[in-house]
């Protein structure tokens, strides 16, 4: 059965797209799931850029404009089992896009993946609401401070109206100590469980610069481990640290993938 999982945030800049890119890669690479990550942020798309994809002749924009079929916009990523449906970077390709068709378009991916990750636009505008409406389950991403937490409460209310089941909240870029809300305080405010707390991690910054998942830069970094645990939670499996041989094999796989991305960029 294909699961449609929306990744939602009340504000931009909280690391939602970074999480989608890395969660998809880990689900595919470590847990051997078939994953399709969809950039539903039509007007300010970034998912493809985060993964080193700069050119794609067909995007979600053409699909939502009725100019192409969804199958034509699916691209294999260098992580086996992971595919990407990017949105266009061109302003011209915003014309004629009907985001209300997103749910019907996403339905056509049933049976083609184990998990479809929808990278929603931030906030509660038309693009974000279309992604929530297309999702069966939701993960809310925020940073541990009051203003963005208030926006997550609003997103949760919208989800209830659309019958999307919230899995919980991911606290991102944590580590400011007494200046930030604790997971317990966040749970009291949003009335949802905190299912991951991802710390600020320089490995994430290096991965963004290299345009590869953080597991390729630092497989044992704090951020990588927390995303691993989150992925295990989502699919209902126990998280286990990879053994020595798995780590050695992973190093060679990551080196190969990084070289492929660099070849594309050059």
Protein Blocks (a to p, Z undefined) as FASTA:
>chain_A
ZZddddddfbghiommmmmmmmmmmmmmmnopacddddfblklgcklmmnopabdfbdfk
lmmnopacfklmpccdfbehiacddddfbfklmgopafklmmmmmmmmgopafbdcdddd
ehjdfklmmmmmmpmbdcddddddfklmmmmmmmmmmmmmnopacfbdcdehihehjmpc
cfklmmmmnopacfbdcdddfklmmmmmnopafklmmmmbmklmmmmmmmmmmnopacdd
ddfklmmmmmmmmmmmmmmmmmmmZZ
